[in-house]
Amino acid sequence: MFDPLTVVTGVAALALALWCGFATYRDQPTKDWHFIGMAVVALLATVQLVVGVVQLARGRHPEQGNVIFVAYLLAAFACVPAAGLMSLAERTRWGSATVAAGGVVLAVLELRLNDIWGG
């Protein structure tokens, strides 16, 4: 796939996780700035989804199969927005904890995507 994009997305997801984890530590809910950070990470995941689909359309195939690759791409795409929606429902420190967990999950999904592709 495109390794720099995978690395940047994973690092951005971990940065978001640390930022929201710190907000959890300080007993703060998610704020507007956190949602801007989530939007940036979600944009990176969207670009990765598009790049992955384009790679598949060009005839390149992951080592572990197309179905599992697409499933992981879709999970990575939906991870942070889903955590953001859940944090809106929980306007306490646990909303921030949910986004932090979503960032960690996205970083792990990025590692797995790289592994599936054959990186």
Steps between C-alpha positions, in 0.01 A plus 500: 500500500642844585724463806550871584124551517464199729772633731357853506151371571624274779707775661212749475268242660744449787537876545121530519493215752760671717322834478163356595663277760642813662153655494369188672772532763397863557133393531393688187249402232581527132505859383486668162878477459484125549240477225727695267775247577256217434409659167867511397553135592174401328611688187826303499304175536274608212800570277637160592170337409505670159865405439428140597201473267698658216782251556251214480343648187843519334543127548732496800396252764589459867679184609223389735204557271273777380206435731694528823688803369180684410347405835795650685492811278133554583562442871785753497278746316216466755702471821555863598163634380325227702703590809419867445127429481518296818687781674216736408259270681725489807591858588725407793862396526396162365421658165864604478604150606288357218676716241838408649411132466385561142836657418688201639274262307563694179877484554477122543282474188768690308762248607273216396424663163871522431538134594208392281637685199837331546704776655 
